[in-house]
Amino acid sequence: MLEIKSVDKSFGGLKAVNECSMLVNEGSITGLIGPNGAGKTTLFNLITGFYKPDQGEIQFQGERIEGLPPDRIFHKKVFRTFQITREFEQMTVLENLMIVPSSQIGEKIWNTWLRPRKVMEQEKELKEKALEVLDFVELMDLKNEYAGTLSGGQKKLLELAKSMMADPRLVLLDEPGAGVNPTLMRKLVGNIRKLCEKRGITFFLIEHDMNLVMNLCNPVIVMSEGKKLAEGKPEEIKKDENVLEAYLGGQYR
């Protein structure tokens, strides 16, 4: 589904991504691990159009997307979350979901005068869809709460719910487990699995919680100094001496 070919990105004298190549297969939950500064988040920013690579290709479903602006990549059904959640704090949880779908009729102010019935019909459909999504991620009881009042873990579930509203084919998750308590972590992991298995959504995620990665992801890709160091099944990565020494601290020895 996603192919990265010899991608470079430098910031001044710092080469953040260095001839990086990797594949993300359709229907997988692919983990990306590595130390701070390995280039993981920069790679996500390149995939989603926040940065333009200095060289190399990024293909999504066989189409080159490197250098496209983020909104065009979003319309190709690629959705990403961030390490720090980006909810609309002064809007309700329900409103945060309803605002996600693009090209809404009511976005053009004249349609509220010329096509009010159509605007209301679409609003009703979006509300019904948003309520279904909230029920799926078990946030229904919080639908009328301001998003800014949610806990860190609830905000991560809200980010996942927002991705569902976009009907994505590929979701990039940047540290979805950061700041999430064990109970909400189980919900988050369960939801990711269900979305992959039942809705066919492909996930590519950065995570420092090795228990989450090893239990959820297959395959796992390891980055070091801007390029791929290793790739394999979780049990293979656990046994890789270079990975154990550099990234897992020997906890799986």
N, C-alpha and C positions, 0 to 999 in steps of 0.2 A: 504493500500500500504506500509506504513512504521509503524513498531511497535517497540517501545522502552520498554524494560522490566527490571526494577530494576537496572538501570545503575548507577554505581559509578565512579567518577574520582577525585582523590586528587592530589594536588601539594604540597609536603611537608606536613605541618600541615593543609593546607587549603583544605576543601572538596568542590570542585567547583560544582560537580553534585552528588546528594545524593539520591540514591534509586529512581531514576526518571523513571516514566513509563507514556507513552502516545501513542496515535494512530494518524496517518494522513491518512485519507480516500482518496481513488482514486477519482480524479476529483474534489477535493476540493481546496479552497484557504484558508489555515489554518494560522492564525496569532499567533505569540508567543510574548508575552509582559512580562515586569517585569523590575525592577530597574537595574541599572548598578551593576554587581557583582552577578546577580541572576543565572548565569550559561548558559545563552542562546547561546552565541557564542561558549563556550566550548562544548555544546551539538552538535552544527553544526559541530564542528571539530571532534567530536567522530563519527558522522554519516558518514562523508566524509573521514575518515581514517587518518586525521592529528594527532589524538591521539588514543591510544588504551585504552578502558575502563579497570578499575581495576576489575570490575565484572559486570555481567548483559549481556543481549543480545540485539542486534539491528538486526531486520529482515526487508529486503526489498523484497516485493512480495513473502514472505514466505521463503526466503533464508537468512541465517545468514551472515552478512557482517562485524560485529565488528572485528577490528584488521586487515582487509584487507588494503593494501596500496591504496592511493588515486587514482592511475591510474586504478587499477582494479575496484574500485567503479565507476569511471567515465565511464568505458566500460560497466557497467551495466545500463547506462543511468540515472545516478544521476549527476546533474550539480549544482554547487554552485557559488554564487558571494560573494564578501567581502565588509566590511564597506568602505574600501578604494579601489577604482577600480584598477585593475591590467592590464591595457592595455599595448600593446607594443608601447611606445610613438613615436619611430622613424619609425614606419610603418604606412601606410595609414589605414583609417577606413576599406576600402575594404580588405586589406591584413590581418588586425586583424581578420576578419571573416574567410577568406580562410584558415588560419592556424589552425583553431579549429578542423575540422574532423580528427579522428585518422587513423592510418595505411594507409597514403597516399603513393602511389607508388613512387613518387619523393623523399620521405624521404631517400630512399636507393640510394646512389650516383651512383652506377653502373647502375641503371635503366635509368638514364638520358643518358647513352651511349647505353645500350642494348635494351631499350624499350622506346625510345623518343616519338613515336607516342602515346603510351598508357599514358605516363605522360602528354602530351599535351591535350589529350582527357579528362582526369580526371580534369586537371586544368580548362578547359573550363566549365565542368559541375559544379565545385565548384564555379566558378565565377558567373555563371548564378544563382545558388542557393543563393549566397551571395547578389547579386543585388536584388533578390526577397525579401530577408529578410530586406535589407536596405529600400526598398520601403514600407514594412509593418510597420517598426518602424519610418518611415518618416525621415530617415537620408541620403537619396539618394544624396541630394545636397552636402553632405560632404564626399562622398565616396573617393575622392582623397586627402582629408586633412590628415595631420599627426594627429594621435589619441591624441598625447600629447597637441595639441592646442585646443581640445574640452573643452566646459564648463563642470562643475560638472554634471549638469543634462544630457547633451548630452552623457557623459561617462557612466551614469547609463543606458541610452537607448542602448548604445553600448554593455554593459554587457548583457542586455536582448537579444540583437541580437545575441551575441556569444552563448548564451544558445540555441537559435533556431538552430544554425548551428550544434549543437551536437545531435539533434533529441532526447531530453531527455524525460523521463517519469516523473521524479520528479526534480523540480528546487527549491533549497534552496536560498533564497534571504536574505542577511544580511543588514538591514537598506537601502532598495532601495530608500526611500524618502529623505535620508539625503543630504542636500545641493542642493536640486532640487527646482527650482522656480515653482510657481503655474501652469504656462502654460505647462511646461515639465512634471510636476506631473500628470496633467490630461492625457497627452499622455501615460505616464508610466502605470497609472492605467487602462486606456482603453486597452492597449496592453496586460496586464496581464489577464484581463477579456476575451479578444478575444482568447488568446492562451489556456486558460482553457476551454472555451465553444466550440471553433471550432476545436481545435487540441487535446483536451483531456489531456493537460499537467497539472499535479498536482503541486501546489505551497505550500511551507512552508516558511513563512517569519517572520523575526524579524523586529520589527519596533517600534520606540518611538513616531511617529506621530499618535496620537490617532484618529484623524479624518480620516486618511488614513485607519487605521486598522478597525475602526467601519464601514466604508463605503465599504470596499473591502472584508474583511475576514469573513468567516463563516465555522467552529467555530473559537473562539478565546481561546487560552490557556494562562494561567498566570503562570509564574514561580516565585518562591521565595525561596531563600536559597538552590538552587540546585534541587528543586523538583517542581512538579505541585501543584499549590495552588488552581486553579479553571479552569473550562472549560465550555463553553456554547456559545450560540448565542450572537452576539454583544449586543442586548438589555438586555440579562440576565447579561452579564458581567458589563454593565453600572449600574445595580441595586445592584450588589453584594457589600455589605458594606465593607468587607475586602479589596476588589480590589479598591473601590472608595477611601478609606482612604490611602492605601499604594501606589497606582500607578497612579490613575487618578486625584488626587488632588481635588476631589469633583466637577470637572467641569460639570459632568452630573447629579448632584443632582437636 
